[in-house]
Amino acid sequence: MKISVVIAAYCGEKFIGEQLQSIAGQTVPVDEVIVCDDSPDESTRLEMEKFTGILPIRYFSNISRLGVTGNFNKALHLAAGDIIFLCDQDDVWYPEKTAKMSSMLTPGEMQAVFCDSDITDEYGNLQNFTHFESRGYGYLRRAKPGIWQNQLAESCRRFPAAGHDMALTGTLLKTLLPLPELPACHDNFLGAAAAALGAWLICPEALGTFRRHDRSTSKSGGKNSLIRQWQDAKDSIKNDSFSWNAALFQAVLEKLPKLDDAKKAMLTARIEHSLARANMNVPLRRRLKMICREWSSGNYSRFGRGWKNVIQDVFLRKADL
């Protein structure tokens, strides 16, 4: 069984050495580390050269910047393993990560597994909560290892893990690649698409740390407080995350045309709910009718945070002029 690790690097010289050291310390060694570097200079490469002879690194420097999704797309295509771990450049893996997660997967099968991770600050200090908890999935920490129950329905709300918590069989990955050309979508797409196939297993323990700092590409991993939820609600309207979500789940449908009718219906309902919310920047009287329709259908609870999203759509939106 061959294990690959893929890293999409960008100006990672500050932390990537610590991450590579943790990969080198795995109780089950990896067979290759694919690093695709989007950096504008050679500082990341110079840091990686310190691991020559320690790790089997295959390094690729991009001629032009690909962005997060494009860079992961390239790295995942280059991976030759039976099992492929996604890896961020600024986290740290606990020594048993590859052992525990790879032991749950069967090479050649359409399978994937995700774990939890401990949140730390920039300096590696534990913040006393985990990534599951930050995403509103703290109850999964008590789940039994194995098949993740109700995974498509849960993923249509929000996927509980980030890319750095994932490992997929090469067989599954070949089915899901290439990633759609959407910004910051690699883990969300893999999460939702694999869930549509019923491929996800869960390893409910934290098997690494998720470092939060100012240069982080992802904004996930913050403490799941009401203040943070309020700020996220404002940001999602400002950035029109609803149109992005509609495009993401549409990409899942297009990638997997042989899904059964029930799964297609669930994904279609998710797309329609996202498009409805994307079009709610209208005068309040019209907006209230749209909100009532989505509430009566149960979509606010089915695909989001229920009454919190209703408050978001009533009070935080402004009519487009």
N, C-alpha and C positions, 0 to 999 in steps of 0.2 A: 504494500500500500504506500503510495507516494503522496506526501503532504506538501502543498504549495502555500505560501503566504504572499499576498499581494498588498503593496503599499503605493498609494498615489501621493507622492511627495511634492511639497511646495515650501521652499524656504524653511526646511525642517531642521536646520543645523542645531538649534537650541535644545531640542528634545529627542531627536531621532536616535541618538546614540544610546540613550537609556532604554528606548523601546527595543532596539536591536539586541542589546545586552540581555533583555528579558526573553527574547526569542531564542537566543543562544543557550539560555539556561533551562529550556523545556526538558521535562523528563522523557518525553518522546520527541526526538529530534525532527526537525523539518528537513525536507529534501531540496527545497529551493525557496528563495525569497526574491520575488519579482518587485523591483522598484522602478516605477516610471516617474521621472522627475520633471516637474513643470517650472522649476526654479529659474529665475533670470540670470543666476550666476552659478558658480561651482561650489559654493559653501556646503551644500547638502552632500554632494558627491565626495568632497574631501572628508567629511565626517564618516561617511560609510566606508571609505577606504581603510579605516582603522579596524574593520572587521574582516579584512582579507585573510583567508585561512581559518577564520572562526565560524563564519556563516557562508553557505553557498548562495551568494547574492548574484543575481542577474540584473544589471543596471542598464536603464535606457533613459537617455536625455532627450526630451522632446524638442524638436526644431522650433516649433511655435507652440504657444501655450494652449492647452486643450481644455482647461477648466476641470473642476472636480469630477463631473460625470464622464467627460471624455477621457480623462486620465485613468479613471478606474476601468472604463470600457477597454482601453488599450491593455492595461495590466491584466485584467481578467482573461482577455483573449490569449495572452502570452502564457498563462499558467498551464502547466502540463500535468498537474497532480490529479490523483483520484479523489482527493479532498482538498478544497481550497478555502483557506481562512482569509477573510478581509481584515485589514489592519490599518489603523491610523498611525501617523508618524509621531504622535506626542503622548501616547498612553503607555501603560506597562502591563505586561501579562504575568499572571501568577504561574509558577512552574508547572502546574498540572493541567494547564488549559488545553494544550493539544492532545494530551492523553485522554482527558475526560470527554472532550467533545468528539474527537475522532472515533472513540470506542462506541459511540452511539450511532454512527453512520455505517451504512453498508455500501462500499464502492460498487458502482454500476447501477444503483437504485436511484430513483428520483427522490432524494432526501436532502434535508437541511436541518441544522440545529442552531439555536441561539441561547446565550447565557445572559446573566446579569453582570453588572460591573459596579465597583465602588467609585463614587464621585470624589475627586480630589481638587484642590486648588492648584494654582500654577506651580507651587513648590512641592507638590506631592502630598500635602496634608489632607488626610481623610476628612470629609465633610459630614459624616454620620448619616448619610442616606445613599441610596443606590439609584442606578439609572431607571430600573423598573418603577421605583417610587416617584421619581421625577416626572415620569410620563403618565402617572395615574394608574399604574399596574402593579402596585405593591403586593397585591394578593397573590400574584404569580410566584412570589418567593416561597410560598407554601405549597406550590403545585408539585405533583409527583413527576419525576423525570420520565420522559417518553413523549408520546404523541400529544401535541398541543390541541386541546379540545376547542371546538367552535372557532377555529383559526381564521376562516374567511370573514365571518361576522365581526370578530374582534379587529381584524386588520382593516376592515372598512371604516372603523372608527379611527384608530390610530395604531400603528405597529409599535409594539412595546420595546423593541431593541433597535440599536443603531448598527451600522455596518460592521463596526469593529467587534461586535458581539456575535457575528455570524460565521458559520462554516457551511459550505455546500458541497455536494458531490459534483464531480466533473460532469457526470451525466445530466444532472439537473441544470447545471450552469450552461451547458451547450444548448439546452432547450430555451433558456431565457435570454441569452445574448442575441443581438447586441442590445444594450440599454437604450431606452428612448432618449431623444435629444431634448431633454428638459433639464433646467438647472437644478443642481443638488437633489438628484432623484435616485441615485444608484441604490441606496439601501431601502428607500421607500418602495421602489419598483420591485426589487428582489423580494422584499417582505410580502407585498401584496400578491405578486404573481405566484410565488411558491405557496402561499396560503390558498390561492385558488386551486392549486393542484393537491392540496392537503399534504404537503411535503414536510411541514415544520414539526420538529421535535423540540422539546424544551429541556434545558439543563438549568434548573432554577437558582443555582448558586452564582455568586460573583466570582469570576475567574480572571479578573484584571481590574485595572483602574482606568477611569475616564477623566482625563485632566481637562479642567475648564480654565481657559485663559483668554486674554483679549484678542489673540490672533486665531482663535478657533474658528474653523469654517462653519461648523454647525452651532446653532444656538441652543440645542437640546442639552439636557443635563443640569439645568438650573433647578433649584428647590421648588417643589410644586406648591407654592403659596398662592393665596388669593391675589396678592399684589402682582405676582408674576403672571397669573392667568389673565388678569385685567390688562397688563401690558401686552401679552400675547394676542389678546382679543383685538386691541387697537392695531397692532402690527399686521395681523392677518387681513384686516380691512385695508390698511394702507398699501400692502403688497399684493392684494387680491390673491390670497392663497387658495381661494375657492376655484378660480379658473385653473390654477395649477393642479389642484386635486382632480378636477374633472378630466384634465388632459392625462394625468397619471393613470387613473383607472380606465380611461379609454384605451391607453396603451396596453394595459393588461388584457383587456378584451381582444384587442387586435393581435397580440402575441399568442393568445391561447384560444383560437377559434373553435376548438373541439370540446370546450367545457360543456357540462350538462346545462339544461335550461334553467334550473334553480339557481346555479351559480351565476349564469349570465344575467338573470333577472336581478340578483342582488347587486352585482356590479353596475348594471344599468340604473338601478334606483339610486345608487351612490353618486353616479355621474349626474343624474337629473337633480338631486338635492344640491350638489355643489354648484351646478349652473344656476339653479334658482337663487341661491345665496349670492352668487356673483352678480346677479342682476337686481339686487335689493337697494341700490343707491338711487332711490326714487322718493318722491314726497311721501310723508308718513302715512297718509290715508291709503295709498296704493300699497305701501310696504306692509301695513298691518294685515291686509288681505292675503298677501303672499306668506307672511309669517303664520297666520292662522291655518292656511292650507298645509304648510310643512309640519306644523305642530299636530294637527288632527291626523295626519298620516303616520305620525310617530317617528318621522325622520330625524328630528332634532335629537332624540334619545338614541335612536338606532345608529346614527352616524356621527354623533358628537357628544357634547356635554349637557344635553337637555336644556333645562331652563336657563342655564348660563349663556348658551348661544342665543336664546330668545332675547335676553337682556342686551346682548351684544348687538343684535340686529335692530332692536328698538331704539337704543340710546346712543350707540356709537357711530351710526351711519349718517351721512349727509347726502342729500339729493344731488346728483350730477347736474351741472348747469348746461 
